[in-house]
């Protein structure tokens, strides 16, 4: 029971502190938000998920082997067709599949 009583006192003091200094807390929050927005432009994002793999992982060894064996870029394309029917789209798909 002593622990719960002390905890209640601590929580009441903390709540009282927040209520009495709400303007200061709001200013500090806005300052932190502004700094976060400002510095977010300097954060670099690495989109290559392979960089996060450990060097000893089988996946890392397989990626190294693939990079040695296949030097050309992976041929991917996204095609958007507007105002075509399903049969027309399937026809375009078949014709694109024939391209080397």
N, C-alpha and C positions, 0 to 999 in steps of 0.2 A: 504493500500500500504506500509505503514511503516513496518509492520510485515514481508511481503515478502522480502523487501529490506534487513532488518536485517538478515533474514534467509539465504539469498544468501551470505551475508558477512560471516556469521558463517560457512556455508558449504565450502566456498572458503578457509577460514583459516584452517578448518579441513583437506581438501584435500591437502593443501600446507604442513601441518604438516606431513601427511602420506607420501607424496612424498619426503620430505627432510629427513625423518627418516625411509626410507623403509628397510634399513639393520637391524636397531634395531627392527622394527616390525617383520621382517622375523625371526630373532633370537628368539624373544619372542614367536612367533607362534611355531617354532620348539621345543623350550623348553617346552611349554605347551603340545604339541603333545606327546613328549617323556614322560613327567610326566603322562599324561593320559594313555598312553600305559602301563607304569610301574605299575600304581596303579589300572588299570583295573583288574589285577589278584586278587586283594584283595576284589573285590566286590562280595558279596554273592547274589545269585539269589534264590528267593523263588518261586518255580513253582506251589505251592499249591494255586490255586485261591480262595479257601474257606477262607484262612487266611485274605483276603482283604475285606471280607464281614463284615458289621457292626454286632455287637452282637445282636442288636434288630431286624435284618432282619428275615423274615419268612424262608428264605433259610438256615440261620444259625441254626435255631431251627430244621428244617427238617434234616439237616446234622447230628446234634447231635443225633436225634432220630434214624436215620439210623445206625449210628455207634454203638448205644446201642443195637439195634435189630439184626443187621447182623454183627457178629463178624468175619466171614471168609472174606478172601480177595475176591475182585471181580474177577471172573474167566474170564480173557481175554487172547487171544492168537492170534498171527499173524503167518500165515503159508504162506510160499513161495514155490510154486511148479514150477520147471523149465521144459521146453520141454514137456508139456502135452497139450492135446487138450481141448477144452471147455467141451465136454461131460465127459472126464476123470476128469477134475477139479470139475465138478458138482458131480460126483460120490464120489470124495474125500470129498467134502463138506457134502454130505449126511452121509457118514460114520463117519465124525468127529462130526456131530450133534447128532449121536446116543450115543456118549460117555458121561457118567455122570461125 
